[in-house]
Amino acid sequence: MKDKTKVVVLAGGNSNRFGSPKPFLLYDTNTTFLERIVKVYLDFGCREIILVLNQDHIEQFSTTFTEHFRSKIRVVYNSFPELGRFYSLRLGTNAITNCDYCFIQNIDNPFTDIATLKILNDNRKDDSYISPVYLNKGGHPILLSAMIIDMIKKETDIRLNTKDFLRRFKKVTVEVENEKILANINIPRDYKIFFSQLA
């Protein structure tokens, strides 16, 4: 059931390399990265979307997005972005209830599409995490089982590297047709490559 498949959007970092917070970057002239991501997951059928947001971006979040949009997501604030990505992941998963599976979506890749989500969901395993690949290269988002979500919640080493944590579990890879699953918008040059008309 998709209503028990949740989403954690990771946007708790400082965006030091980019220079400005990524949730508010324009995907097109009318849509931000965050709005694009949320729309795709809602269209797919996910009804609980948790955003891990840097504490410093609270005011910008409130002024950028309408109350109607904000009501579609649950925000968890990260007051310690220096602790790293796994800490943000743990904050987000701790907010999940009644979950069978959970997508982990990075804010720096707004190119997720329904076809990719569907193939990940169709290949889900109770004891594994599912990762999309394009030409044998891994990308995002990934889909975690409830068992892995539970292990994240129980992990006490909050400075753990996320990749090291995931190596403890089985990984299922599925080939997808969306080459943009490999994208990471980390620096302004990355943004210009994909959004030259907006940069």
C-alpha positions as CSV (number, residue, x, y, z in Angstrom):
1,M,0.0,0.0,0.0
2,K,1.4,3.3,-1.0
3,D,-0.2,5.1,1.9
4,K,2.3,3.2,4.1
5,T,5.2,4.1,1.9
6,K,6.7,7.3,3.3
7,V,9.2,9.9,2.0
8,V,12.1,11.6,3.8
9,V,13.5,14.6,1.9
10,L,17.0,15.5,3.1
11,A,17.6,19.2,3.1
12,G,19.3,19.7,6.4
13,G,22.7,20.7,5.2
14,N,24.4,24.1,5.1
15,S,24.7,24.2,1.3
16,N,28.2,25.7,1.8
17,R,29.5,24.6,-1.6
18,F,26.5,25.9,-3.5
19,G,26.1,29.1,-1.5
20,S,22.4,29.2,-1.1
21,P,19.8,26.7,0.3
22,K,18.7,24.1,-2.3
23,P,15.0,23.7,-1.4
24,F,14.4,27.2,-2.8
25,L,16.3,26.8,-6.1
26,L,14.2,27.2,-9.2
27,Y,13.3,24.0,-11.1
28,D,11.4,26.1,-13.6
29,T,10.1,29.7,-13.6
30,N,7.3,28.8,-11.3
31,T,8.5,25.8,-9.3
32,T,11.2,25.2,-6.7
33,F,13.2,22.0,-6.2
34,L,11.2,21.2,-3.1
35,E,7.8,21.8,-4.9
36,R,8.8,19.6,-7.8
37,I,9.9,16.8,-5.5
38,V,6.8,17.0,-3.4
39,K,4.5,17.0,-6.4
40,V,6.1,13.8,-7.8
41,Y,5.7,11.9,-4.6
42,L,2.1,13.0,-4.1
43,D,1.3,12.1,-7.7
44,F,2.8,8.7,-7.1
45,G,0.5,8.2,-4.1
46,C,2.7,8.8,-1.0
47,R,0.7,10.7,1.6
48,E,3.4,11.3,4.3
49,I,6.3,13.4,3.2
50,I,8.8,14.5,5.9
51,L,11.2,17.3,5.1
52,V,14.4,17.6,7.2
53,L,15.3,21.3,6.9
54,N,18.2,23.3,8.3
55,Q,17.1,25.2,11.3
56,D,18.5,28.4,9.7
57,H,16.1,28.2,6.8
58,I,12.8,28.3,8.8
59,E,12.0,31.9,8.0
60,Q,12.7,31.4,4.3
61,F,10.6,28.3,4.2
62,S,7.7,30.1,5.7
63,T,7.9,33.1,3.4
64,T,8.6,31.2,0.2
65,F,5.8,28.6,0.4
66,T,2.1,29.0,0.8
67,E,0.3,27.6,3.8
68,H,-1.4,25.2,1.5
69,F,1.8,23.8,0.3
70,R,3.4,23.6,3.7
71,S,0.4,21.6,4.9
72,K,1.3,18.8,2.5
73,I,4.6,18.0,4.3
74,R,5.8,17.6,7.8
75,V,9.0,19.5,8.7
76,V,11.7,18.3,11.0
77,Y,14.3,20.9,11.8
78,N,18.0,20.1,11.9
79,S,19.8,22.3,14.5
80,F,23.1,20.5,14.0
81,P,23.8,20.3,10.2
82,E,27.5,19.9,11.0
83,L,26.8,16.4,12.2
84,G,26.3,15.2,8.7
85,R,23.8,13.4,6.4
86,F,23.2,10.4,8.6
87,Y,22.1,12.6,11.4
88,S,19.5,14.3,9.1
89,L,18.4,10.8,8.0
90,R,17.9,9.7,11.6
91,L,15.9,12.9,12.4
92,G,13.7,12.2,9.4
93,T,13.1,8.5,10.1
94,N,12.4,9.2,13.8
95,A,9.4,11.2,12.6
96,I,8.0,8.2,10.6
97,T,5.1,6.2,12.0
98,N,3.3,3.1,10.7
99,C,5.8,2.6,7.8
100,D,6.3,-0.3,5.4
101,Y,8.8,1.3,3.2
102,C,10.4,4.8,2.9
103,F,12.0,6.7,0.0
104,I,15.0,8.7,0.9
105,Q,15.2,11.7,-1.4
106,N,18.1,14.2,-1.6
107,I,17.1,17.8,-2.2
108,D,20.0,18.2,-4.6
109,N,18.4,15.9,-7.2
110,P,15.0,17.2,-8.2
111,F,14.7,14.9,-11.2
112,T,12.9,12.0,-9.6
113,D,10.0,10.8,-11.8
114,I,7.0,8.5,-11.2
115,A,8.5,5.8,-13.5
116,T,11.6,5.5,-11.3
117,L,9.5,5.4,-8.1
118,K,7.3,2.7,-9.6
119,I,10.2,0.4,-10.5
120,L,11.8,0.8,-7.1
121,N,8.4,0.1,-5.4
122,D,7.8,-2.9,-7.6
123,N,11.2,-4.5,-6.6
124,R,11.0,-3.8,-2.9
125,K,12.2,-6.4,-0.4
126,D,11.6,-6.7,3.4
127,D,15.3,-7.2,4.2
128,S,16.9,-4.9,1.6
129,Y,17.2,-1.4,0.2
130,I,16.5,-0.7,-3.4
131,S,18.7,1.5,-5.5
132,P,18.2,2.7,-9.0
133,V,21.0,2.4,-11.5
134,Y,21.6,3.9,-14.9
135,L,24.3,2.3,-17.1
136,N,25.6,0.5,-14.0
137,K,25.9,3.7,-11.9
138,G,23.9,4.1,-8.8
139,G,21.7,7.1,-8.2
140,H,18.8,8.4,-6.1
141,P,16.3,8.1,-4.6
142,I,16.6,4.9,-2.7
143,L,13.9,2.9,-1.0
144,L,14.4,1.5,2.5
145,S,12.4,-1.3,4.1
146,A,10.8,-0.9,7.5
147,M,13.5,-3.1,9.0
148,I,16.2,-0.7,7.9
149,I,14.2,2.3,9.0
150,D,14.0,0.7,12.4
151,M,17.7,0.1,12.5
152,I,18.4,3.7,11.7
153,K,16.2,4.8,14.6
154,K,18.1,2.5,17.0
155,E,21.6,3.5,15.8
156,T,23.5,5.5,18.4
157,D,26.4,6.7,16.4
158,I,24.9,9.8,14.9
159,R,28.1,10.7,13.0
160,L,28.1,7.5,11.1
161,N,28.6,7.6,7.4
162,T,25.4,6.8,5.6
163,K,27.1,4.6,3.0
164,D,28.9,2.6,5.7
165,F,25.6,2.1,7.5
166,L,23.8,0.9,4.4
167,R,26.6,-1.7,3.7
168,R,25.2,-3.7,6.6
169,F,22.2,-4.6,4.5
170,K,21.3,-6.3,1.2
171,K,21.2,-4.0,-1.8
172,V,18.9,-4.6,-4.7
173,T,19.7,-2.6,-7.9
174,V,17.2,-1.9,-10.6
175,E,17.9,-0.4,-14.0
176,V,16.0,2.7,-14.8
177,E,15.7,4.9,-17.9
178,N,16.1,8.3,-16.2
179,E,19.8,9.2,-16.5
180,K,19.2,12.2,-14.2
181,I,19.1,9.9,-11.2
182,L,22.9,10.3,-11.3
183,A,22.7,14.1,-10.9
184,N,23.8,16.0,-7.8
185,I,23.4,19.8,-7.8
186,N,26.2,20.6,-5.4
187,I,27.9,23.7,-6.9
188,P,26.6,26.6,-9.1
189,R,28.2,25.0,-12.1
190,D,26.1,21.9,-11.7
191,Y,23.0,24.0,-11.6
192,K,24.0,25.8,-14.8
193,I,24.4,22.5,-16.6
194,F,20.8,21.5,-16.0
195,F,19.2,24.8,-15.7
196,S,21.1,27.2,-18.0
197,Q,17.9,29.1,-18.8
198,L,17.4,29.9,-15.1
199,A,21.0,30.4,-13.9
